[in-house]
Amino acid sequence: MIAETPKPPYYAVIFTSVRIPEDESRYAKMANKLEEMAKQQNGFLGIESVRNDLGITVSYWSDLDSIRKRKSQADHLLAQKMGREKWYKCYKIRIALVERDYNFEN
């Protein structure tokens, strides 16, 4: 599903990862919990996620302060720790300012 975002500017947090193939149920449970928590947070605009060999999740935020608050939440910090120890071979996070967007719909 493509996230419905407001007129720019807004921010995108791009999380790209390669998983270690184990502990799928605990990973999925944590991912769902974090997404539900994000949806309740001020400044959250939407999320898009895909996974094959490479996973890419893009979350959209109204401002940098909202992103900082998200990063400092206890459950998010626990997920980062679990990711480094058990779930990911590697990951990279990019934070970008969206200055333009446009779409096509058929």
N, C-alpha and C positions, 0 to 999 in steps of 0.2 A: 504494500500500500504506500502510495506517495503522500508524504505529509503535506497538509495544507498550512502554508506559512503566510505571514503577513507581508505587506509591501516592505522591501528592504529599506534601511539596513537592519540586519540581525546577524547573529553569530551561528556558526556551525562547528560542532565538535566532531571530528572524524576519528573514529577508533578502528584501526585496521589490525587484524590479529591472525595468527596461525595457532590453532589449538593442538594440544596433546590429546590423543584419542583415549580418554578415560573419564570416569566420574561424570557421565552425561546428565544423570538425573539431578545431582546436586548443582551442577552448573546451570541447567535450565531453570531450576527453582530460583536460584540467586538472580539470574538475568531477568526473569519475570518480576521478581520483587523489586529490583532496582528500577525497572521501567515503570512500574506502578507508582513507586515513590517519586520518580522524576515528574510524572504527570500531575502530581499534587503540588509541586514546587512552583513558587512564583518565578516567572521568567521563562518557563518551559513552553516551547512552541510546537514541538512535534519530534517524531523519530522515524527513521527508516533503517532496516537491517536486512542483510543477506549473508548467507554462509554456504560455502562449498569448501574447498581446501583453504581458501582465504576468506576470512570474515570481515565485513565492513558494516559498521553501525555509525550512522550520522544522526546526532541529536541537534536540535535547533533551539536557540536561546535568544532572549531579547537583549541581554547585556552581559558583560564580562563578570559583574558581581554575582549574577545568578549562577554562572559556571563555577566560580570560586566556591560559592556556598555548596553546590552539588558535590564538588570534589572533596570537601571537608566533612561530609556526613559520615557518621560512624559505619553504617552498612556499606557505603561506597568504599571506605578505607579497608574494611574487611574483604570485600570483593577484590580489591587490588592485591591484597596480600595473598589470597587464595589463587588469584590469577598467576602471580609470579611463582608460587610454590607448586601448583597442581594443574592449572588449566591451559596455560599458554606456553608455546615454544618461544614466541616473540610477539610483541605488539608495538604499535606506534600510535601516538595521539597528536592530532593536528587541530589547532583552533584557528578558524578563518572568519573574517568579516565578509558577509554576503552583501555585495553592493548592487547586484542585479540578479533577477531571476525572471524566467519566462517559461511558458509551457505550451504543450500541444495536447489536445484531447480529441479523439475521434469518436 
